[in-house]
């Protein structure tokens, strides 16, 4: 497994969440309006978000002063 710092992990969580929000907002939340390429991007970002969330929660178990995941993301 690749190692990244907790700060980098936090930034990645926030960046992926921001991109998911941007894509959803581009169609006013109506995901059916997304073209197929953007739907694929959204799916990929969603998968990345799930993986990052799992890694972040794992990090929280060993580092007590991290903010809760829910504070990092807008959509949770």
PyMOL Python script that loads the backbone (N, CA, C, O; Angstrom):
from pymol import cmd

cmd.read_pdbstr("""\
ATOM      1  N   UNK A   1       0.846  -1.174   0.000  1.00  0.00           N
ATOM      2  CA  UNK A   1       0.000   0.000   0.000  1.00  0.00           C
ATOM      3  C   UNK A   1       0.895   1.241   0.000  1.00  0.00           C
ATOM      4  O   UNK A   1       1.961   1.253   0.616  1.00  0.00           O
ATOM      5  N   UNK A   2       0.449   2.271  -0.692  1.00  0.00           N
ATOM      6  CA  UNK A   2       1.174   3.529  -0.736  1.00  0.00           C
ATOM      7  C   UNK A   2       0.875   4.324   0.521  1.00  0.00           C
ATOM      8  O   UNK A   2      -0.246   4.308   1.028  1.00  0.00           O
ATOM      9  N   UNK A   3       1.876   5.010   1.012  1.00  0.00           N
ATOM     10  CA  UNK A   3       1.710   5.831   2.204  1.00  0.00           C
ATOM     11  C   UNK A   3       1.618   7.301   1.809  1.00  0.00           C
ATOM     12  O   UNK A   3       2.375   7.774   0.962  1.00  0.00           O
ATOM     13  N   UNK A   4       0.685   8.016   2.430  1.00  0.00           N
ATOM     14  CA  UNK A   4       0.580   9.462   2.276  1.00  0.00           C
ATOM     15  C   UNK A   4       0.407  10.053   3.664  1.00  0.00           C
ATOM     16  O   UNK A   4      -0.024   9.368   4.591  1.00  0.00           O
ATOM     17  N   UNK A   5       0.741  11.311   3.802  1.00  0.00           N
ATOM     18  CA  UNK A   5       0.577  11.957   5.097  1.00  0.00           C
ATOM     19  C   UNK A   5      -0.908  12.169   5.380  1.00  0.00           C
ATOM     20  O   UNK A   5      -1.737  12.160   4.471  1.00  0.00           O
ATOM     21  N   UNK A   6      -1.220  12.356   6.648  1.00  0.00           N
ATOM     22  CA  UNK A   6      -2.603  12.601   7.042  1.00  0.00           C
ATOM     23  C   UNK A   6      -3.087  13.912   6.427  1.00  0.00           C
ATOM     24  O   UNK A   6      -4.248  14.012   6.030  1.00  0.00           O
ATOM     25  N   UNK A   7      -2.226  14.906   6.343  1.00  0.00           N
ATOM     26  CA  UNK A   7      -2.615  16.179   5.744  1.00  0.00           C
ATOM     27  C   UNK A   7      -2.985  15.992   4.275  1.00  0.00           C
ATOM     28  O   UNK A   7      -3.962  16.571   3.801  1.00  0.00           O
ATOM     29  N   UNK A   8      -2.212  15.189   3.560  1.00  0.00           N
ATOM     30  CA  UNK A   8      -2.515  14.913   2.159  1.00  0.00           C
ATOM     31  C   UNK A   8      -3.817  14.148   2.037  1.00  0.00           C
ATOM     32  O   UNK A   8      -4.614  14.420   1.139  1.00  0.00           O
ATOM     33  N   UNK A   9      -4.043  13.202   2.921  1.00  0.00           N
ATOM     34  CA  UNK A   9      -5.294  12.447   2.919  1.00  0.00           C
ATOM     35  C   UNK A   9      -6.481  13.381   3.148  1.00  0.00           C
ATOM     36  O   UNK A   9      -7.499  13.266   2.466  1.00  0.00           O
ATOM     37  N   UNK A  10      -6.360  14.295   4.094  1.00  0.00           N
ATOM     38  CA  UNK A  10      -7.434  15.252   4.364  1.00  0.00           C
ATOM     39  C   UNK A  10      -7.708  16.125   3.144  1.00  0.00           C
ATOM     40  O   UNK A  10      -8.865  16.371   2.804  1.00  0.00           O
ATOM     41  N   UNK A  11      -6.657  16.590   2.489  1.00  0.00           N
ATOM     42  CA  UNK A  11      -6.820  17.421   1.299  1.00  0.00           C
ATOM     43  C   UNK A  11      -7.482  16.632   0.172  1.00  0.00           C
ATOM     44  O   UNK A  11      -8.322  17.168  -0.552  1.00  0.00           O
ATOM     45  N   UNK A  12      -7.107  15.366   0.020  1.00  0.00           N
ATOM     46  CA  UNK A  12      -7.697  14.534  -1.025  1.00  0.00           C
ATOM     47  C   UNK A  12      -9.193  14.310  -0.758  1.00  0.00           C
ATOM     48  O   UNK A  12     -10.004  14.365  -1.682  1.00  0.00           O
ATOM     49  N   UNK A  13      -9.551  14.059   0.497  1.00  0.00           N
ATOM     50  CA  UNK A  13     -10.967  13.892   0.855  1.00  0.00           C
ATOM     51  C   UNK A  13     -11.746  15.139   0.462  1.00  0.00           C
ATOM     52  O   UNK A  13     -12.801  15.043  -0.164  1.00  0.00           O
ATOM     53  N   UNK A  14     -11.230  16.305   0.827  1.00  0.00           N
ATOM     54  CA  UNK A  14     -11.921  17.563   0.541  1.00  0.00           C
ATOM     55  C   UNK A  14     -11.974  17.856  -0.954  1.00  0.00           C
ATOM     56  O   UNK A  14     -12.993  18.335  -1.452  1.00  0.00           O
ATOM     57  N   UNK A  15     -10.897  17.577  -1.673  1.00  0.00           N
ATOM     58  CA  UNK A  15     -10.859  17.856  -3.109  1.00  0.00           C
ATOM     59  C   UNK A  15     -11.838  16.968  -3.876  1.00  0.00           C
ATOM     60  O   UNK A  15     -12.541  17.447  -4.766  1.00  0.00           O
ATOM     61  N   UNK A  16     -11.886  15.703  -3.543  1.00  0.00           N
ATOM     62  CA  UNK A  16     -12.804  14.791  -4.221  1.00  0.00           C
ATOM     63  C   UNK A  16     -14.246  15.177  -3.904  1.00  0.00           C
ATOM     64  O   UNK A  16     -15.099  15.174  -4.791  1.00  0.00           O
ATOM     65  N   UNK A  17     -14.520  15.509  -2.644  1.00  0.00           N
ATOM     66  CA  UNK A  17     -15.870  15.927  -2.272  1.00  0.00           C
ATOM     67  C   UNK A  17     -16.270  17.200  -3.019  1.00  0.00           C
ATOM     68  O   UNK A  17     -17.405  17.319  -3.479  1.00  0.00           O
ATOM     69  N   UNK A  18     -15.350  18.140  -3.138  1.00  0.00           N
ATOM     70  CA  UNK A  18     -15.644  19.389  -3.853  1.00  0.00           C
ATOM     71  C   UNK A  18     -15.948  19.119  -5.325  1.00  0.00           C
ATOM     72  O   UNK A  18     -16.842  19.744  -5.896  1.00  0.00           O
ATOM     73  N   UNK A  19     -15.225  18.208  -5.933  1.00  0.00           N
ATOM     74  CA  UNK A  19     -15.459  17.898  -7.348  1.00  0.00           C
ATOM     75  C   UNK A  19     -16.799  17.197  -7.538  1.00  0.00           C
ATOM     76  O   UNK A  19     -17.507  17.471  -8.507  1.00  0.00           O
ATOM     77  N   UNK A  20     -17.152  16.301  -6.630  1.00  0.00           N
ATOM     78  CA  UNK A  20     -18.461  15.652  -6.693  1.00  0.00           C
ATOM     79  C   UNK A  20     -19.555  16.706  -6.595  1.00  0.00           C
ATOM     80  O   UNK A  20     -20.520  16.678  -7.359  1.00  0.00           O
ATOM     81  N   UNK A  21     -19.408  17.629  -5.660  1.00  0.00           N
ATOM     82  CA  UNK A  21     -20.398  18.702  -5.497  1.00  0.00           C
ATOM     83  C   UNK A  21     -20.487  19.567  -6.745  1.00  0.00           C
ATOM     84  O   UNK A  21     -21.581  19.942  -7.167  1.00  0.00           O
ATOM     85  N   UNK A  22     -19.329  19.889  -7.342  1.00  0.00           N
ATOM     86  CA  UNK A  22     -19.303  20.728  -8.540  1.00  0.00           C
ATOM     87  C   UNK A  22     -20.041  20.056  -9.691  1.00  0.00           C
ATOM     88  O   UNK A  22     -20.816  20.697 -10.402  1.00  0.00           O
ATOM     89  N   UNK A  23     -19.795  18.764  -9.869  1.00  0.00           N
ATOM     90  CA  UNK A  23     -20.453  18.031 -10.952  1.00  0.00           C
ATOM     91  C   UNK A  23     -21.968  18.011 -10.731  1.00  0.00           C
ATOM     92  O   UNK A  23     -22.738  18.257 -11.659  1.00  0.00           O
ATOM     93  N   UNK A  24     -22.385  17.719  -9.512  1.00  0.00           N
ATOM     94  CA  UNK A  24     -23.822  17.672  -9.207  1.00  0.00           C
ATOM     95  C   UNK A  24     -24.474  19.042  -9.387  1.00  0.00           C
ATOM     96  O   UNK A  24     -25.583  19.140  -9.913  1.00  0.00           O
ATOM     97  N   UNK A  25     -23.793  20.087  -8.955  1.00  0.00           N
ATOM     98  CA  UNK A  25     -24.339  21.436  -9.081  1.00  0.00           C
ATOM     99  C   UNK A  25     -24.425  21.890 -10.530  1.00  0.00           C
ATOM    100  O   UNK A  25     -25.259  22.730 -10.867  1.00  0.00           O
ATOM    101  N   UNK A  26     -23.570  21.341 -11.394  1.00  0.00           N
ATOM    102  CA  UNK A  26     -23.570  21.752 -12.796  1.00  0.00           C
ATOM    103  C   UNK A  26     -24.885  21.405 -13.495  1.00  0.00           C
ATOM    104  O   UNK A  26     -25.218  21.986 -14.528  1.00  0.00           O
ATOM    105  N   UNK A  27     -25.627  20.456 -12.927  1.00  0.00           N
ATOM    106  CA  UNK A  27     -26.922  20.073 -13.498  1.00  0.00           C
ATOM    107  C   UNK A  27     -28.047  20.281 -12.484  1.00  0.00           C
ATOM    108  O   UNK A  27     -29.124  19.696 -12.606  1.00  0.00           O
ATOM    109  N   UNK A  28     -27.785  21.112 -11.496  1.00  0.00           N
ATOM    110  CA  UNK A  28     -28.801  21.404 -10.496  1.00  0.00           C
ATOM    111  C   UNK A  28     -29.264  20.188  -9.720  1.00  0.00           C
ATOM    112  O   UNK A  28     -30.402  20.146  -9.251  1.00  0.00           O
ATOM    113  N   UNK A  29     -28.401  19.204  -9.580  1.00  0.00           N
ATOM    114  CA  UNK A  29     -28.743  17.997  -8.844  1.00  0.00           C
ATOM    115  C   UNK A  29     -29.443  16.926  -9.654  1.00  0.00           C
ATOM    116  O   UNK A  29     -29.636  15.816  -9.159  1.00  0.00           O
ATOM    117  N   UNK A  30     -29.833  17.225 -10.893  1.00  0.00           N
ATOM    118  CA  UNK A  30     -30.507  16.255 -11.749  1.00  0.00           C
ATOM    119  C   UNK A  30     -29.454  15.435 -12.497  1.00  0.00           C
ATOM    120  O   UNK A  30     -29.061  15.782 -13.611  1.00  0.00           O
ATOM    121  N   UNK A  31     -29.005  14.354 -11.876  1.00  0.00           N
ATOM    122  CA  UNK A  31     -27.902  13.574 -12.429  1.00  0.00           C
ATOM    123  C   UNK A  31     -28.230  12.949 -13.775  1.00  0.00           C
ATOM    124  O   UNK A  31     -27.320  12.615 -14.533  1.00  0.00           O
ATOM    125  N   UNK A  32     -29.500  12.783 -14.085  1.00  0.00           N
ATOM    126  CA  UNK A  32     -29.906  12.276 -15.387  1.00  0.00           C
ATOM    127  C   UNK A  32     -29.542  13.215 -16.518  1.00  0.00           C
ATOM    128  O   UNK A  32     -29.497  12.809 -17.679  1.00  0.00           O
ATOM    129  N   UNK A  33     -29.284  14.468 -16.185  1.00  0.00           N
ATOM    130  CA  UNK A  33     -28.902  15.462 -17.188  1.00  0.00           C
ATOM    131  C   UNK A  33     -27.418  15.407 -17.551  1.00  0.00           C
ATOM    132  O   UNK A  33     -26.989  16.044 -18.512  1.00  0.00           O
ATOM    133  N   UNK A  34     -26.643  14.653 -16.791  1.00  0.00           N
ATOM    134  CA  UNK A  34     -25.212  14.548 -17.083  1.00  0.00           C
ATOM    135  C   UNK A  34     -24.991  13.728 -18.347  1.00  0.00           C
ATOM    136  O   UNK A  34     -25.675  12.731 -18.578  1.00  0.00           O
ATOM    137  N   UNK A  35     -24.030  14.154 -19.162  1.00  0.00           N
ATOM    138  CA  UNK A  35     -23.699  13.337 -20.327  1.00  0.00           C
ATOM    139  C   UNK A  35     -22.954  12.088 -19.837  1.00  0.00           C
ATOM    140  O   UNK A  35     -22.450  12.077 -18.714  1.00  0.00           O
ATOM    141  N   UNK A  36     -22.881  11.061 -20.646  1.00  0.00           N
ATOM    142  CA  UNK A  36     -22.280   9.796 -20.207  1.00  0.00           C
ATOM    143  C   UNK A  36     -20.854   9.932 -19.670  1.00  0.00           C
ATOM    144  O   UNK A  36     -20.490   9.257 -18.707  1.00  0.00           O
ATOM    145  N   UNK A  37     -20.048  10.797 -20.282  1.00  0.00           N
ATOM    146  CA  UNK A  37     -18.684  10.978 -19.794  1.00  0.00           C
ATOM    147  C   UNK A  37     -18.680  11.545 -18.379  1.00  0.00           C
ATOM    148  O   UNK A  37     -17.903  11.100 -17.533  1.00  0.00           O
ATOM    149  N   UNK A  38     -19.544  12.524 -18.118  1.00  0.00           N
ATOM    150  CA  UNK A  38     -19.609  13.118 -16.788  1.00  0.00           C
ATOM    151  C   UNK A  38     -20.190  12.130 -15.779  1.00  0.00           C
ATOM    152  O   UNK A  38     -19.797  12.139 -14.612  1.00  0.00           O
ATOM    153  N   UNK A  39     -21.110  11.286 -16.210  1.00  0.00           N
ATOM    154  CA  UNK A  39     -21.628  10.240 -15.325  1.00  0.00           C
ATOM    155  C   UNK A  39     -20.506   9.289 -14.920  1.00  0.00           C
ATOM    156  O   UNK A  39     -20.426   8.858 -13.770  1.00  0.00           O
ATOM    157  N   UNK A  40     -19.648   8.972 -15.878  1.00  0.00           N
ATOM    158  CA  UNK A  40     -18.500   8.098 -15.592  1.00  0.00           C
ATOM    159  C   UNK A  40     -17.534   8.772 -14.628  1.00  0.00           C
ATOM    160  O   UNK A  40     -17.034   8.134 -13.701  1.00  0.00           O
ATOM    161  N   UNK A  41     -17.268  10.061 -14.841  1.00  0.00           N
ATOM    162  CA  UNK A  41     -16.415  10.804 -13.905  1.00  0.00           C
ATOM    163  C   UNK A  41     -17.021  10.797 -12.508  1.00  0.00           C
ATOM    164  O   UNK A  41     -16.310  10.575 -11.527  1.00  0.00           O
ATOM    165  N   UNK A  42     -18.322  11.038 -12.407  1.00  0.00           N
ATOM    166  CA  UNK A  42     -18.985  11.067 -11.112  1.00  0.00           C
ATOM    167  C   UNK A  42     -18.882   9.706 -10.431  1.00  0.00           C
ATOM    168  O   UNK A  42     -18.644   9.637  -9.225  1.00  0.00           O
ATOM    169  N   UNK A  43     -19.056   8.642 -11.176  1.00  0.00           N
ATOM    170  CA  UNK A  43     -18.917   7.304 -10.624  1.00  0.00           C
ATOM    171  C   UNK A  43     -17.490   7.086 -10.108  1.00  0.00           C
ATOM    172  O   UNK A  43     -17.293   6.549  -9.018  1.00  0.00           O
ATOM    173  N   UNK A  44     -16.510   7.502 -10.891  1.00  0.00           N
ATOM    174  CA  UNK A  44     -15.111   7.346 -10.479  1.00  0.00           C
ATOM    175  C   UNK A  44     -14.804   8.153  -9.230  1.00  0.00           C
ATOM    176  O   UNK A  44     -14.128   7.669  -8.323  1.00  0.00           O
ATOM    177  N   UNK A  45     -15.301   9.391  -9.182  1.00  0.00           N
ATOM    178  CA  UNK A  45     -15.097  10.207  -7.986  1.00  0.00           C
ATOM    179  C   UNK A  45     -15.804   9.596  -6.783  1.00  0.00           C
ATOM    180  O   UNK A  45     -15.285   9.649  -5.668  1.00  0.00           O
ATOM    181  N   UNK A  46     -16.976   9.021  -6.995  1.00  0.00           N
ATOM    182  CA  UNK A  46     -17.694   8.375  -5.899  1.00  0.00           C
ATOM    183  C   UNK A  46     -16.920   7.199  -5.331  1.00  0.00           C
ATOM    184  O   UNK A  46     -16.855   7.021  -4.115  1.00  0.00           O
ATOM    185  N   UNK A  47     -16.334   6.397  -6.208  1.00  0.00           N
ATOM    186  CA  UNK A  47     -15.517   5.269  -5.761  1.00  0.00           C
ATOM    187  C   UNK A  47     -14.288   5.759  -5.004  1.00  0.00           C
ATOM    188  O   UNK A  47     -13.919   5.189  -3.977  1.00  0.00           O
ATOM    189  N   UNK A  48     -13.657   6.809  -5.507  1.00  0.00           N
ATOM    190  CA  UNK A  48     -12.499   7.381  -4.820  1.00  0.00           C
ATOM    191  C   UNK A  48     -12.899   7.916  -3.445  1.00  0.00           C
ATOM    192  O   UNK A  48     -12.171   7.740  -2.469  1.00  0.00           O
ATOM    193  N   UNK A  49     -14.056   8.567  -3.376  1.00  0.00           N
ATOM    194  CA  UNK A  49     -14.530   9.113  -2.103  1.00  0.00           C
ATOM    195  C   UNK A  49     -14.737   7.997  -1.082  1.00  0.00           C
ATOM    196  O   UNK A  49     -14.383   8.157   0.086  1.00  0.00           O
ATOM    197  N   UNK A  50     -15.296   6.889  -1.504  1.00  0.00           N
ATOM    198  CA  UNK A  50     -15.517   5.765  -0.576  1.00  0.00           C
ATOM    199  C   UNK A  50     -14.187   5.209  -0.057  1.00  0.00           C
ATOM    200  O   UNK A  50     -14.051   4.903   1.128  1.00  0.00           O
ATOM    201  N   UNK A  51     -13.212   5.083  -0.956  1.00  0.00           N
ATOM    202  CA  UNK A  51     -11.905   4.574  -0.543  1.00  0.00           C
ATOM    203  C   UNK A  51     -11.207   5.552   0.394  1.00  0.00           C
ATOM    204  O   UNK A  51     -10.630   5.146   1.403  1.00  0.00           O
ATOM    205  N   UNK A  52     -11.257   6.834   0.062  1.00  0.00           N
ATOM    206  CA  UNK A  52     -10.642   7.839   0.923  1.00  0.00           C
ATOM    207  C   UNK A  52     -11.307   7.890   2.294  1.00  0.00           C
ATOM    208  O   UNK A  52     -10.633   8.049   3.312  1.00  0.00           O
ATOM    209  N   UNK A  53     -12.619   7.757   2.317  1.00  0.00           N
ATOM    210  CA  UNK A  53     -13.341   7.754   3.594  1.00  0.00           C
ATOM    211  C   UNK A  53     -12.866   6.592   4.463  1.00  0.00           C
ATOM    212  O   UNK A  53     -12.610   6.767   5.654  1.00  0.00           O
ATOM    213  N   UNK A  54     -12.749   5.423   3.872  1.00  0.00           N
ATOM    214  CA  UNK A  54     -12.298   4.246   4.619  1.00  0.00           C
ATOM    215  C   UNK A  54     -10.892   4.463   5.179  1.00  0.00           C
ATOM    216  O   UNK A  54     -10.626   4.136   6.335  1.00  0.00           O
ATOM    217  N   UNK A  55      -9.997   5.011   4.366  1.00  0.00           N
ATOM    218  CA  UNK A  55      -8.622   5.263   4.824  1.00  0.00           C
ATOM    219  C   UNK A  55      -8.584   6.330   5.911  1.00  0.00           C
ATOM    220  O   UNK A  55      -7.798   6.238   6.854  1.00  0.00           O
ATOM    221  N   UNK A  56      -9.443   7.350   5.774  1.00  0.00           N
ATOM    222  CA  UNK A  56      -9.470   8.428   6.762  1.00  0.00           C
ATOM    223  C   UNK A  56      -9.993   7.899   8.104  1.00  0.00           C
ATOM    224  O   UNK A  56      -9.429   8.204   9.154  1.00  0.00           O
ATOM    225  N   UNK A  57     -11.045   7.124   8.067  1.00  0.00           N
ATOM    226  CA  UNK A  57     -11.592   6.557   9.305  1.00  0.00           C
ATOM    227  C   UNK A  57     -10.563   5.647   9.961  1.00  0.00           C
ATOM    228  O   UNK A  57     -10.438   5.617  11.186  1.00  0.00           O
ATOM    229  N   UNK A  58      -9.840   4.919   9.151  1.00  0.00           N
ATOM    230  CA  UNK A  58      -8.751   4.079   9.657  1.00  0.00           C
ATOM    231  C   UNK A  58      -7.690   4.945  10.339  1.00  0.00           C
ATOM    232  O   UNK A  58      -7.204   4.593  11.414  1.00  0.00           O
ATOM    233  N   UNK A  59      -7.333   6.053   9.738  1.00  0.00           N
ATOM    234  CA  UNK A  59      -6.338   6.961  10.326  1.00  0.00           C
ATOM    235  C   UNK A  59      -6.843   7.550  11.641  1.00  0.00           C
ATOM    236  O   UNK A  59      -6.066   7.752  12.575  1.00  0.00           O
ATOM    237  N   UNK A  60      -8.138   7.823  11.711  1.00  0.00           N
ATOM    238  CA  UNK A  60      -8.718   8.399  12.933  1.00  0.00           C
ATOM    239  C   UNK A  60      -8.595   7.456  14.121  1.00  0.00           C
ATOM    240  O   UNK A  60      -8.565   7.900  15.268  1.00  0.00           O
ATOM    241  N   UNK A  61      -8.525   6.183  13.855  1.00  0.00           N
ATOM    242  CA  UNK A  61      -8.398   5.208  14.948  1.00  0.00           C
ATOM    243  C   UNK A  61      -7.048   5.316  15.644  1.00  0.00           C
ATOM    244  O   UNK A  61      -6.938   5.014  16.832  1.00  0.00           O
ATOM    245  N   UNK A  62      -6.025   5.742  14.917  1.00  0.00           N
ATOM    246  CA  UNK A  62      -4.693   5.812  15.517  1.00  0.00           C
ATOM    247  C   UNK A  62      -4.230   7.240  15.804  1.00  0.00           C
ATOM    248  O   UNK A  62      -3.254   7.437  16.527  1.00  0.00           O
ATOM    249  N   UNK A  63      -4.919   8.236  15.247  1.00  0.00           N
ATOM    250  CA  UNK A  63      -4.545   9.637  15.474  1.00  0.00           C
ATOM    251  C   UNK A  63      -5.760  10.329  16.072  1.00  0.00           C
ATOM    252  O   UNK A  63      -6.758  10.557  15.387  1.00  0.00           O
ATOM    253  N   UNK A  64      -5.669  10.657  17.345  1.00  0.00           N
ATOM    254  CA  UNK A  64      -6.854  11.119  18.080  1.00  0.00           C
ATOM    255  C   UNK A  64      -7.274  12.554  17.786  1.00  0.00           C
ATOM    256  O   UNK A  64      -8.424  12.908  18.045  1.00  0.00           O
ATOM    257  N   UNK A  65      -6.398  13.382  17.263  1.00  0.00           N
ATOM    258  CA  UNK A  65      -6.751  14.797  17.102  1.00  0.00           C
ATOM    259  C   UNK A  65      -7.253  15.162  15.699  1.00  0.00           C
ATOM    260  O   UNK A  65      -7.291  16.343  15.354  1.00  0.00           O
ATOM    261  N   UNK A  66      -7.629  14.194  14.905  1.00  0.00           N
ATOM    262  CA  UNK A  66      -8.165  14.476  13.572  1.00  0.00           C
ATOM    263  C   UNK A  66      -9.630  14.876  13.679  1.00  0.00           C
ATOM    264  O   UNK A  66     -10.364  14.339  14.508  1.00  0.00           O
ATOM    265  N   UNK A  67     -10.055  15.817  12.842  1.00  0.00           N
ATOM    266  CA  UNK A  67     -11.480  16.163  12.847  1.00  0.00           C
ATOM    267  C   UNK A  67     -12.294  14.991  12.308  1.00  0.00           C
ATOM    268  O   UNK A  67     -11.787  14.199  11.513  1.00  0.00           O
ATOM    269  N   UNK A  68     -13.543  14.873  12.731  1.00  0.00           N
ATOM    270  CA  UNK A  68     -14.395  13.814  12.178  1.00  0.00           C
ATOM    271  C   UNK A  68     -14.526  13.968  10.660  1.00  0.00           C
ATOM    272  O   UNK A  68     -14.488  15.077  10.128  1.00  0.00           O
ATOM    273  N   UNK A  69     -14.677  12.858   9.997  1.00  0.00           N
ATOM    274  CA  UNK A  69     -14.802  12.859   8.536  1.00  0.00           C
ATOM    275  C   UNK A  69     -15.899  13.808   8.075  1.00  0.00           C
ATOM    276  O   UNK A  69     -15.730  14.516   7.083  1.00  0.00           O
ATOM    277  N   UNK A  70     -17.019  13.827   8.785  1.00  0.00           N
ATOM    278  CA  UNK A  70     -18.165  14.637   8.417  1.00  0.00           C
ATOM    279  C   UNK A  70     -17.843  16.132   8.376  1.00  0.00           C
ATOM    280  O   UNK A  70     -18.518  16.894   7.684  1.00  0.00           O
ATOM    281  N   UNK A  71     -16.814  16.551   9.116  1.00  0.00           N
ATOM    282  CA  UNK A  71     -16.418  17.960   9.085  1.00  0.00           C
ATOM    283  C   UNK A  71     -15.609  18.303   7.833  1.00  0.00           C
ATOM    284  O   UNK A  71     -15.468  19.476   7.489  1.00  0.00           O
ATOM    285  N   UNK A  72     -15.084  17.301   7.159  1.00  0.00           N
ATOM    286  CA  UNK A  72     -14.259  17.534   5.964  1.00  0.00           C
ATOM    287  C   UNK A  72     -15.087  17.640   4.692  1.00  0.00           C
ATOM    288  O   UNK A  72     -14.659  18.244   3.709  1.00  0.00           O
ATOM    289  N   UNK A  73     -16.272  17.051   4.719  1.00  0.00           N
ATOM    290  CA  UNK A  73     -17.072  16.971   3.496  1.00  0.00           C
ATOM    291  C   UNK A  73     -18.368  17.745   3.642  1.00  0.00           C
ATOM    292  O   UNK A  73     -18.929  17.863   4.732  1.00  0.00           O
ATOM    293  N   UNK A  74     -18.830  18.270   2.514  1.00  0.00           N
ATOM    294  CA  UNK A  74     -20.069  19.057   2.520  1.00  0.00           C
ATOM    295  C   UNK A  74     -21.290  18.168   2.404  1.00  0.00           C
ATOM    296  O   UNK A  74     -22.337  18.458   2.982  1.00  0.00           O
ATOM    297  N   UNK A  75     -21.153  17.081   1.653  1.00  0.00           N
ATOM    298  CA  UNK A  75     -22.312  16.275   1.318  1.00  0.00           C
ATOM    299  C   UNK A  75     -22.658  15.165   2.278  1.00  0.00           C
ATOM    300  O   UNK A  75     -23.654  14.475   2.063  1.00  0.00           O
ATOM    301  N   UNK A  76     -21.912  14.965   3.291  1.00  0.00           N
ATOM    302  CA  UNK A  76     -22.184  13.839   4.210  1.00  0.00           C
ATOM    303  C   UNK A  76     -23.237  14.198   5.211  1.00  0.00           C
ATOM    304  O   UNK A  76     -23.591  13.377   6.057  1.00  0.00           O
TER     305      UNK A  76
END
""", "prot")
cmd.dss("prot")
cmd.show_as("cartoon", "prot")
cmd.util.cbc("prot")
cmd.orient("prot")
